Amino acid sequence: MRHLVLPRTTPRRRAITQPAAALATTAGLVLLLAACASDAPPRTELAVGQAAVDRATGPAAAEAPLVLAAARDKINRANLAYASKDYATARQLAEQAEADALLAEAQARSVRADRALAAVRDSIRQLRDVMARQ
């Protein structure tokens, strides 16, 4: 039966090389992920941004027209950047368009809620007037 003979290393040497190897491995993985992320076309981001703009177009068109116009402009510019293979700009504009579309939807909901609140307050005022007359 053969025995495996390992080279002798001191605990100090082992303590120095293990963290260095872990750091080198981590740095390599980070660089690899960064390279992959920057080169990948932002198809998902464009689709999500376009879907958000489309979804906001209905209810927010009247209540938040400026924010919705900004979202439409940004998604159009993102598509142009994508066509010219400027993926970083396309990704950034698509994400901004999504955020603007969500803001437009939120503003539209707020306007509708304010209108509903005003209607309820008006109804309460009318009821109080009727009760006061009786």
C-alpha positions in Angstrom: 0.0 0.0 0.0 1.4 3.4 -1.0 1.2 6.4 1.2 0.7 9.9 -0.2 3.5 12.2 0.8 2.5 15.8 0.9 5.0 18.6 0.7 5.7 20.3 4.0 4.2 23.8 4.4 4.3 25.9 7.4 1.1 27.2 8.9 2.2 30.7 8.2 2.7 30.0 4.5 -0.7 28.3 4.2 -2.4 31.2 6.0 -0.9 33.6 3.4 -1.7 31.7 0.3 -5.3 30.6 1.0 -6.7 34.2 1.4 -4.7 35.3 -1.7 -6.1 32.5 -3.8 -9.6 33.3 -2.6 -9.1 36.9 -3.4 -7.8 36.2 -6.8 -10.7 33.8 -7.5 -13.2 36.3 -6.3 -11.7 39.1 -8.4 -11.7 36.9 -11.5 -15.4 36.1 -11.0 -16.3 39.7 -10.5 -14.5 40.7 -13.7 -16.1 37.8 -15.6 -19.6 38.8 -14.4 -18.9 42.5 -15.2 -17.8 41.6 -18.7 -20.8 39.4 -19.3 -23.2 42.0 -17.9 -21.9 44.9 -20.0 -21.8 43.0 -23.3 -25.3 41.4 -23.1 -28.0 43.1 -25.1 -30.6 44.5 -22.7 -33.6 42.7 -24.3 -35.3 42.1 -21.0 -34.9 45.6 -19.8 -36.4 46.9 -23.1 -39.3 44.6 -22.9 -40.1 45.4 -19.3 -39.7 49.2 -20.0 -42.0 48.9 -23.1 -44.6 46.9 -21.1 -44.6 49.5 -18.3 -45.1 52.3 -20.8 -47.9 50.4 -22.6 -49.6 49.6 -19.3 -49.4 53.3 -18.1 -50.7 54.7 -21.4 -54.3 54.0 -20.6 -55.0 55.3 -17.1 -52.2 57.8 -16.9 -52.5 59.4 -20.2 -54.9 62.1 -19.0 -53.8 62.4 -15.3 -50.0 62.4 -15.8 -49.3 63.4 -19.4 -45.8 64.9 -18.8 -44.3 62.0 -17.0 -45.9 59.6 -19.5 -44.4 61.6 -22.4 -41.0 61.4 -20.7 -41.4 57.6 -20.4 -42.3 57.3 -24.0 -39.4 59.4 -25.1 -37.0 57.4 -23.0 -38.2 54.0 -24.3 -37.9 55.3 -27.9 -34.4 56.6 -27.3 -33.6 53.2 -25.6 -34.7 51.4 -28.8 -32.5 53.7 -30.9 -29.5 53.1 -28.6 -30.2 49.3 -28.8 -30.3 49.5 -32.6 -27.0 51.2 -32.7 -25.6 48.6 -30.2 -25.1 51.1 -27.4 -26.3 48.6 -24.9 -25.3 50.5 -21.7 -27.3 53.6 -22.8 -30.2 51.4 -24.0 -30.3 49.6 -20.6 -30.2 52.8 -18.6 -32.9 54.5 -20.7 -35.1 51.4 -20.6 -34.9 51.3 -16.8 -35.6 55.1 -16.6 -38.6 54.6 -18.9 -39.9 51.9 -16.6 -39.5 54.1 -13.6 -41.2 57.0 -15.3 -44.1 54.8 -16.4 -44.6 53.5 -12.8 -44.5 57.1 -11.6 -47.2 58.1 -14.2 -49.4 55.2 -13.0 -48.9 56.3 -9.4 -49.7 59.9 -10.1 -52.8 58.8 -12.0 -54.0 56.7 -9.1 -53.3 59.6 -6.8 -55.4 62.0 -8.9 -58.3 59.4 -9.1 -58.1 58.9 -5.3 -58.2 62.7 -4.7 -61.3 62.9 -7.0 -63.0 60.1 -5.1 -62.2 61.7 -1.8 -63.6 65.0 -2.9 -66.8 63.2 -4.0 -67.1 61.4 -0.7 -66.6 64.7 1.2 -69.2 66.4 -1.0 -71.7 63.6 -0.2 -71.0 63.9 3.5 -71.6 67.7 3.3 -74.9 67.1 1.5 -76.0 64.6 4.1 -75.2 67.0 6.9 -77.1 69.8 5.2 -80.2 67.5 4.8 -79.9 66.4 8.5 -79.6 70.0 9.6 -82.8 70.9 7.9 -84.8 68.2 9.6 
